[in-house]
Amino acid sequence: MAYLKVIATPGARREKVEEKARALHIAVKEPAEQNRANMRVREIVAARLGVPVAQVKIINGHHGHSKLLSVPD
């Protein structure tokens, strides 16, 4: 397993993914309520890496913008 740092922005007007300073900056349309933004972040990372969503896990940062994700190598 590898780790990936993500900076998430929920409630954006449009989705955007950028790589900056060893972190992935992801803006999602979904709000932070009911874990919807976190789920969308996992879906985007999984699609980008070509792995199932179930293999992308949030290790740290469930309630904040800065997150640490566990992804397969």
Backbone hydrogen bonds, N-H to C=O, Kabsch-Sander energy under -0.5 kcal/mol:
donor,donor_aa,acceptor,acceptor_aa,energy
2,A,71,V,-3.5
4,L,69,L,-2.4
6,V,67,K,-2.7
7,I,24,L,-2.5
8,A,6,V,-0.6
8,A,65,H,-2.9
9,T,26,I,-2.4
11,G,30,E,-2.0
12,A,9,T,-0.5
12,A,28,V,-2.9
16,K,27,A,-1.7
18,E,25,H,-2.5
20,K,18,E,-0.6
20,K,23,A,-2.8
23,A,20,K,-1.9
24,L,5,K,-2.5
25,H,18,E,-3.4
25,H,23,A,-0.6
26,I,7,I,-2.6
26,I,24,L,-0.6
27,A,16,K,-2.9
28,V,9,T,-2.5
35,N,32,A,-1.0
36,R,33,E,-1.9
37,A,31,P,-1.1
39,M,35,N,-2.0
40,R,36,R,-2.0
41,V,37,A,-2.4
42,R,38,N,-2.2
43,E,39,M,-2.1
44,I,40,R,-2.4
45,V,41,V,-2.4
46,A,42,R,-2.5
47,A,43,E,-2.4
48,R,44,I,-2.3
49,L,45,V,-2.0
50,G,46,A,-1.5
51,V,46,A,-2.1
55,Q,52,P,-1.6
56,V,53,V,-1.9
57,K,55,Q,-0.6
57,K,70,S,-2.1
59,I,57,K,-0.7
59,I,68,L,-3.0
60,N,68,L,-1.4
64,G,61,G,-1.0
67,K,6,V,-3.3
67,K,65,H,-0.5
68,L,60,N,-2.6
69,L,4,L,-3.0
69,L,67,K,-0.5
70,S,57,K,-3.1
71,V,2,A,-2.9
71,V,69,L,-0.5
